[in-house]
């Protein structure tokens, strides 16, 4: 027989615990920040408030919008149009995020769904960590700036909707360590030990022509993620893919990770603070 | 008065904006701390939210909506903090601080540990909804506006988060009655 307590008072008290006043140092830091930060200036013609639309105005604007859509659609579908993406215009056989959306050449095809992430059209080379990668158009690449956003530094690639996030970094491997153990304990440090198998049991994957390891979607909340690691000479690389807004399926996340992996090439000798390379990337 | 401060801040008056920081800073800090369970990161999130609020202030069309808008920036700043440091600081034990709302005797060390761990397992979105409702006391419709999700989704996240934390306490409190008598 067990004694069961009412959890709600405990939960309420736990939630109530904690600081209640913003420290003065933070207030001062904010004050300094705003004095040295310029506000975004809007064009002077933008109204302070959104104008209130009367019923007639609303209908008139809706009618104009409908006419614009119809006219635009007819123009794009006009046979012989030379506009990119129009029927009869030059079409691209490979979907590209940097090209305009193109209409199908068949008269009434079923609309094909847009891929969730566009083609890997953008290139990024990391002088700090010694690798190059391609990423989708529309994503934002942020090179490491010291310890941000990760202690020791990491490059970040973020989707336009700020859902997907790929983090990439490399570190020099210290002397005298067991490499696989060191990677798991430092680079792949996990808050759920059950989710972090020994590196030599992780799935094998080829990255940039070299054998690496990949750790699938282990489903740990709040960070379902996929990690790939690779060792080149005295340098270890870590690529981590997160999805922060929704929880995608394991297959979806793995498919995206595989797309990134196929674009990665290495140049460990070019990474900052690297010793002489003992392996050269293909 | 608050609306007037918002309007003055929009015109670039940093003194007026500092008064808004004084008015809203404590509430924002309380929310950020409870979402992040870390004082330093909460301070960073609050600072980031206010900095963006200042920079983007001219884009805020309706001064009456400053509060929800600021909370949205704050929640996004918390998400960012969680994402940046999720793995690297995951094992840091967050201890309650002294002060007016310091440790409550009703919460044992074990309870606190259990709840901290259960809370860490929640997604940032679940944490935010739970804190905005149970700590900040905001209605579901306003939370929906802040987190950019339908009310139904907010309701479901709140239910899941609350049940998860309750379940953690209940599971932890399955004690032997003999031990309970001795305690």
Interface residues (C-beta under 8 A of the other chain):
Chain A: X1 X2 X3 X4 X5 X7 X8 X9 X10 X11 X12 X13 X14 X15 X16 X17 X18 X19 X20 X21 X22 X23 X25 X26 X27 X29 X30 X31 X33 X34 X35 X37 X38 X39 X40 X41 X42 X47 X48 X49 X50 X148 X149 X150 X151 X165 X189 X190 X191 X220 X221 X222 X223 X240 X242 X244 X245 X247
Chain B: X10 X12 X14 X17 X18 X21 X22 X25 X26 X28 X29 X30 X33 X34 X39 X42 X43 X46 X47 X50 X51 X54 X55 X56 X57 X58 X59 X61 X62 X79 X82 X83 X84 X85 X86 X87 X88 X90 X91 X96 X97 X99 X100 X101 X102 X103 X104 X106 X107 X111 X112 X115 X120 X121 X122 X123 X124 X125 X126 X127 X131 X134 X135 X162 X165 X166 X169 X170 X173 X174 X175 X176 X177 X180
